[in-house]
Amino acid sequence: MIIGGGVTGLGAGCVSGVPVWEALEQAGGICSSYYIRHRGSVRLRECPEDGEVYRFEKGGGHWIFGQDPFVFRWIRQFVPVKSYKRRSSVYFSKDQRYVPFPLQNNLRYLPSGLARRALREMEKSRKTYRTMREWLEVTFGPTLCKLFFYPFHSLYTAGLDDKIAPQDAYKSPVHMESVRRGARCETETAGYNISYVYPECGLDTLVERMADLCDLRLGFEVSSIDVVRREVHFSSGDSAPYNKILCTLPLNRTVALAGLTMDEEADPYTSVLVLNIGALRGPACPEDHWLYVPDSQSGFHRVGFYSNVDKSFLPKSLQDSGSHVSLYVERAYAMAVKPNTEEILAYSQSVIQELQSWGFIGEVEVLDPTWIDTAYTWSYPGSCWRGKAIRLLERYDIDCAGRYGRWTFQGIADSIRDGFLAGSCLKVSGDEKCYAEGSLFAATRLGWKK
């Protein structure tokens, strides 16, 4: 069986025909859209015919980027998509300064003395490092770290930056020739998400199309996995036998569900509270797709503007008016330290007041919070926990796949690809005839031609 109906589990279900068991009544995990009527509060799973709704993503802006052309061709077979070029900045709210991302390639936007000092520091010889915080200083120098990298990453990692190993250097690459040129004039953009695509009718259309290709079982939350009897137990009281499991749940949770213990501390993760907001557009609202914020008073680290990416995120009657904005705000918390209802309400009001003081928004028409329990995964310096956990589960015929199952950062396209690869390894049956039929099933479901 396949456990978890996010895009990795759905990808595996598409190619294998193996049942996909999902805890919620809707597939897609955090990679799915929902709708709230203009000045409403009730979440709708589908866009109503009149289109008078804000469209939001459960986990904030989930744009589809990556380098695998096969996955993108496959996506385009089933849903029409639009292509976009990233517009993103670092925003310093204290002096209302925008610096195009990545910061190190655009030093000319900073005061000249500060920019020269930062450039000199980046050109110095490299030192050794162990933690993310140490890597930041070695890579970007004390000046840029004090200005942006330290405060931003402290917010982004919920204070784990001086405890975790360096990770995801490709997100903000350093090429000294580009850094030097960017201190004087325009230079090429950089990063992993320079361009991306998004389904014209929302991410939920892609999820629904993938779900239609699967044997999907909704509403089955796994409560435990009996690795001795080879049974999966659900919170409903039901159970199902298994020969092999492909699990896309977070790796630490899979180990716990299987009742397995390890002699090594689990690597950490951060949770994220996403505030989805529909509001009147403020006089100083930027045109960026998203902003990295190092100095918010409310504690958030990123603000994204859905409707700056595509106006279809707005109610139909407002899409050409320029009067409204649809956005999301992200704040990280250390390992599921979830705020209570009163704390979320107080934080939400603080965010609204701060965004209004910046001139980003006016009156708020929709405010909807979403809690992502496992949002970003990290590792401790020298940790072997991830590899040991994956190998331990494999002993009991439990394979892990996807961003959270294998405890690594990746986008939607790579997660779908992981599902394809993992699903192709699942045999529908032990005998060759059924396996051949399963392969034909996979080819038919994926739309492959003979």
C-alpha positions in Angstrom: 0.0 0.0 0.0 0.9 3.7 -0.4 0.4 5.9 2.7 -0.1 9.6 2.2 -2.0 11.2 -0.7 0.2 14.2 -1.3 1.7 14.7 -4.7 4.4 12.0 -4.1 1.8 9.4 -3.0 -0.4 10.3 -5.9 2.5 10.0 -8.4 3.3 6.6 -7.0 -0.4 5.6 -7.2 -0.6 6.8 -10.8 2.2 4.5 -12.1 1.5 1.4 -9.8 -2.2 1.0 -9.3 -1.5 0.3 -5.7 -4.1 1.8 -3.3 -3.2 5.2 -1.8 -4.5 5.7 1.8 -5.0 9.3 2.8 -6.0 10.6 6.2 -8.0 13.6 5.0 -11.1 13.8 2.9 -9.1 15.6 0.2 -5.8 14.6 -1.5 -2.8 16.8 -2.2 -1.5 17.4 1.3 -0.2 21.0 1.6 0.0 21.2 -2.2 -3.6 22.0 -2.8 -5.9 25.0 -3.3 -9.1 26.1 -1.6 -11.5 28.9 -1.9 -13.2 31.5 0.3 -15.9 33.8 -0.8 -15.4 37.6 -0.9 -15.8 38.7 2.7 -16.6 35.1 3.7 -15.0 32.6 6.1 -16.0 29.1 5.0 -13.5 27.1 3.0 -14.7 25.7 -0.3 -13.0 22.8 -2.0 -14.1 23.9 -5.5 -14.4 27.3 -7.2 -18.1 28.2 -7.5 -19.5 29.0 -10.9 -19.7 32.8 -10.2 -15.9 32.8 -9.4 -16.5 35.3 -6.6 -13.8 33.8 -4.3 -10.3 34.2 -3.2 -8.1 31.2 -4.1 -5.5 30.3 -1.5 -2.9 27.5 -1.1 -2.9 25.4 2.2 0.9 25.8 2.5 1.3 29.3 1.0 2.5 29.8 -2.5 3.4 26.4 -4.0 4.8 27.2 -7.4 6.1 24.4 -9.6 9.9 24.6 -10.4 12.5 22.1 -11.3 14.7 20.8 -14.0 13.0 17.5 -15.0 11.5 18.0 -18.5 9.6 14.7 -18.3 7.6 15.8 -15.2 6.7 19.1 -16.8 5.6 17.4 -20.0 3.5 15.0 -18.0 1.9 17.9 -16.0 1.0 19.8 -19.2 -0.7 16.7 -20.6 -3.4 17.0 -18.0 -3.7 20.7 -17.0 -2.9 23.9 -18.8 -0.2 25.9 -17.0 1.2 29.4 -17.2 4.9 30.1 -17.0 6.4 32.9 -14.8 9.7 34.7 -14.2 10.4 35.2 -10.6 10.0 38.7 -9.1 11.4 38.6 -5.6 13.2 40.9 -3.2 14.6 41.2 0.3 12.6 43.9 2.1 14.1 46.0 4.9 11.0 47.5 6.5 12.8 50.0 8.7 14.0 52.1 5.8 11.5 50.6 3.2 14.3 49.3 1.1 13.9 46.7 -1.6 16.9 44.7 -2.8 16.3 42.2 -5.6 16.9 38.6 -4.7 19.6 37.2 -4.3 20.9 40.0 -2.0 24.6 39.3 -2.7 24.1 39.8 -6.4 22.6 43.2 -5.9 24.8 45.1 -3.5 24.4 48.3 -5.5 21.0 48.7 -3.9 22.7 49.1 -0.5 24.5 52.2 0.9 27.8 52.5 -1.0 30.0 52.1 2.1 28.2 49.1 3.3 28.2 47.5 -0.1 32.0 48.0 -0.4 32.6 46.5 3.0 30.4 43.5 2.2 32.2 42.9 -1.1 35.6 42.9 0.6 34.4 40.4 3.2 33.0 38.0 0.6 36.3 38.0 -1.3 38.3 36.9 1.8 39.6 33.3 2.0 37.1 30.8 3.3 37.2 29.1 6.7 35.8 25.9 8.1 32.3 25.8 9.5 29.9 23.4 11.2 26.5 25.0 11.7 24.3 26.9 9.3 25.1 30.2 11.2 28.8 29.6 10.8 28.4 28.8 7.1 26.5 32.0 6.6 29.3 34.1 8.0 32.0 32.3 6.1 30.0 32.6 2.8 28.5 36.1 3.1 30.7 37.9 5.6 29.8 39.7 8.9 28.2 42.7 7.3 25.6 41.0 5.2 25.0 38.5 7.9 24.3 41.2 10.5 22.1 43.0 8.0 20.1 40.1 6.6 21.3 36.5 6.8 21.4 36.2 10.6 18.0 37.7 11.4 16.3 36.1 8.4 17.6 32.6 9.0 16.8 32.9 12.7 13.2 33.5 11.8 13.2 31.0 9.0 14.6 28.2 11.1 12.8 29.3 14.3 16.1 29.8 16.1 17.7 26.5 15.0 20.3 28.2 12.7 23.1 27.9 15.3 22.3 24.2 15.9 21.7 22.7 12.5 24.0 21.8 9.6 24.3 24.0 6.5 21.6 23.1 4.0 20.2 24.2 0.6 23.2 26.4 -0.5 21.7 26.4 -4.0 18.8 28.5 -2.9 21.2 31.5 -2.6 24.3 30.7 -4.7 27.5 32.7 -4.6 29.4 33.4 -7.8 32.0 36.1 -7.1 32.0 37.4 -10.6 28.3 38.0 -10.4 28.7 39.5 -7.0 31.3 42.0 -8.2 29.3 42.9 -11.3 26.1 43.3 -9.2 27.8 45.8 -7.0 28.2 48.1 -10.0 25.4 47.3 -12.5 22.7 44.9 -13.5 23.7 41.2 -13.4 22.1 37.9 -14.2 19.6 36.5 -11.7 20.3 33.4 -9.8 18.7 30.7 -7.6 16.7 27.5 -8.0 13.3 29.1 -8.8 14.2 31.8 -11.5 11.2 30.4 -13.5 8.3 28.3 -12.5 4.8 27.2 -13.7 1.4 27.1 -12.1 -1.9 25.5 -13.3 -4.2 28.1 -14.9 -7.2 26.9 -12.8 -5.3 26.3 -9.5 -3.1 23.6 -8.0 -6.2 21.6 -7.0 -6.9 20.9 -10.7 -3.6 19.0 -11.0 -4.1 17.2 -7.7 -7.6 16.2 -8.8 -6.4 14.9 -12.1 -3.7 12.8 -10.4 -6.2 11.6 -7.9 -8.5 10.5 -10.7 -5.7 8.2 -11.9 -5.3 6.5 -8.5 -7.1 4.0 -6.4 -7.5 6.6 -3.7 -8.9 5.8 -0.2 -9.8 9.0 1.6 -10.4 9.4 5.4 -8.0 6.7 6.6 -5.6 8.2 9.2 -2.9 5.7 10.2 -2.7 5.2 13.9 0.0 2.5 14.0 1.9 0.0 11.8 2.3 -3.5 13.2 5.6 -4.5 11.6 5.4 -8.0 13.1 1.9 -8.9 11.9 2.3 -6.7 8.8 -0.9 -4.7 9.5 -1.7 -1.1 9.2 -4.2 0.2 11.8 -6.3 3.3 11.3 -7.8 5.7 13.8 -11.3 4.5 12.6 -10.6 1.1 14.1 -10.1 -0.5 10.7 -7.0 -2.3 9.7 -5.4 -3.6 6.5 -2.6 -6.1 5.8 0.5 -5.2 3.8 3.3 -6.9 2.0 5.2 -3.6 1.3 4.5 0.0 2.3 5.5 3.1 0.4 5.2 5.9 3.0 5.3 9.6 2.2 4.6 10.8 5.7 7.4 12.7 7.6 10.2 10.3 8.4 10.1 10.8 12.1 6.4 10.1 12.2 6.7 6.9 10.2 9.3 5.6 12.6 6.9 6.4 15.5 3.9 4.8 13.8 5.9 1.6 13.3 6.8 1.5 17.0 10.5 1.5 16.3 13.2 3.0 18.5 16.6 4.4 17.6 19.7 5.1 19.6 20.2 8.5 17.9 18.3 11.7 18.3 16.0 12.5 15.5 16.9 15.4 13.3 14.8 18.6 13.9 12.1 20.2 11.8 10.1 23.5 11.8 6.4 24.0 11.6 4.9 27.0 9.8 1.8 29.0 10.4 0.5 30.4 7.1 -1.9 33.3 7.2 -3.9 33.6 3.9 -5.3 37.1 3.5 -7.6 38.8 1.0 -7.6 42.6 1.4 -7.8 46.0 -0.2 -4.5 46.8 -1.9 -2.5 49.3 0.0 -0.8 52.3 -1.7 2.7 50.8 -1.1 1.9 47.2 -2.1 4.9 45.9 -4.1 4.7 44.1 -7.4 7.0 41.3 -6.2 5.8 37.7 -6.2 7.3 37.3 -2.7 9.5 39.1 -0.2 12.1 37.8 2.3 11.8 39.9 5.5 14.5 39.9 8.2 13.0 42.5 10.5 9.3 42.0 11.0 8.0 42.9 14.4 5.4 40.1 14.3 8.0 37.4 13.7 7.2 36.4 10.1 10.0 35.8 7.6 8.2 35.8 4.2 5.3 37.6 2.5 4.0 36.3 -0.8 1.5 37.9 -3.1 -0.6 35.3 -4.9 -2.4 37.9 -7.0 0.9 39.4 -8.2 1.7 36.0 -9.7 -1.7 35.7 -11.3 -4.9 37.7 -10.9 -7.0 34.5 -10.9 -6.3 34.3 -7.1 -8.8 37.2 -6.7 -12.6 37.2 -7.0 -13.7 37.4 -10.6 -15.2 40.8 -10.4 -12.1 42.3 -8.8 -9.4 40.8 -11.1 -9.1 43.8 -13.4 -9.7 46.5 -10.9 -6.3 46.7 -9.2 -8.1 47.4 -6.0 -7.4 44.2 -4.1 -4.6 41.8 -3.2 -4.4 38.1 -2.2 -1.4 37.2 -0.1 0.2 34.8 2.4 2.4 35.4 5.4 4.7 32.7 6.8 6.1 32.3 10.4 8.2 29.4 11.5 7.9 27.5 14.9 10.3 25.0 16.4 9.2 21.4 16.1 5.4 21.6 16.4 5.2 24.2 19.2 1.8 25.1 18.0 0.2 28.3 19.2 -3.3 28.1 20.7 -6.4 29.8 19.2 -5.9 33.0 21.2 -2.2 33.3 20.3 -3.0 32.8 16.6 -5.7 35.5 16.8 -3.3 37.9 18.5 -0.5 37.2 16.1 -2.9 37.6 13.1 -3.9 41.1 14.3 -0.3 42.0 14.8 0.5 40.9 11.2 -2.4 42.9 9.8 -1.4 46.0 11.7 2.2 45.7 10.5 1.3 45.1 6.9 -1.1 48.1 7.0 1.6 50.3 8.5 3.9 49.3 5.6 1.1 50.3 3.2 0.9 46.8 1.7 -2.8 46.3 2.6 -5.9 48.2 3.6 -9.1 46.7 5.0 -8.9 42.9 5.4 -11.8 41.0 3.8 -10.6 37.4 4.4 -8.2 36.1 7.0 -7.6 32.3 7.2 -4.7 30.6 9.1 -3.3 27.2 8.2 -0.9 25.2 10.4 1.8 23.0 8.6 3.1 20.7 11.3 6.2 19.5 9.4 7.1 22.3 6.9 10.9 22.3 6.7 13.3 19.5 7.7 16.9 20.0 9.0 19.8 17.9 10.2 22.2 18.2 13.1 25.9 18.5 12.2 27.4 15.0 11.7 23.9 13.4 12.2 23.3 9.9 10.7 19.7 9.7 11.9 18.1 10.2 8.5 20.0 7.3 6.8 19.6 5.0 9.8 15.9 5.7 10.0 15.4 4.9 6.3 17.4 1.7 6.5 15.6 0.6 9.7 12.2 1.0 8.1 13.4 -0.9 5.0 14.0 -4.0 7.1 10.3 -4.2 7.6 9.5 -3.5 4.0 8.6 0.1 4.6 10.1 2.4 1.9 10.0 6.2 2.2 9.6 8.7 -0.6 9.1 12.4 -1.1 10.1 15.6 0.5 9.1 14.6 4.0 9.5 10.9 3.7 13.2 11.2 2.9 13.7 14.4 5.0 15.0 16.7 2.3 14.0 19.9 0.6 12.5 19.7 -2.9 9.6 21.2 -4.9 6.4 19.8 -6.3 8.0 18.6 -9.6 10.7 16.6 -7.8 8.2 15.2 -5.4 6.0 14.0 -8.3 9.1 12.5 -9.9 9.9 10.7 -6.6 6.5 9.2 -6.7 6.9 8.0 -10.2 10.2 6.3 -9.4 9.0 4.8 -6.1 5.7 3.7 -7.6 7.4 1.9 -10.5 9.2 -0.3 -7.9 5.9 -1.5 -6.4 4.6 -4.8 -7.9 0.9 -5.1 -8.1 1.3 -8.8 -7.4 4.0 -11.4 -6.8 3.4 -13.2 -10.1 4.8 -12.0 -13.4 1.5 -11.9 -15.1 0.0 -9.5 -12.7 3.1 -7.5 -12.7 3.0 -7.2 -16.5 -0.6 -6.1 -16.2 0.4 -3.6 -13.6 3.0 -2.2 -15.9 0.4 -1.8 -18.6 -1.9 -0.1 -16.1 0.9 2.3 -15.3 1.6 3.1 -19.0 -2.1 3.7 -19.6 -2.5 5.9 -16.5 0.5 8.0 -17.4 -0.7 8.5 -21.0 2.4 6.8 -22.5 2.1 5.5 -26.0 3.3 2.1 -27.3 
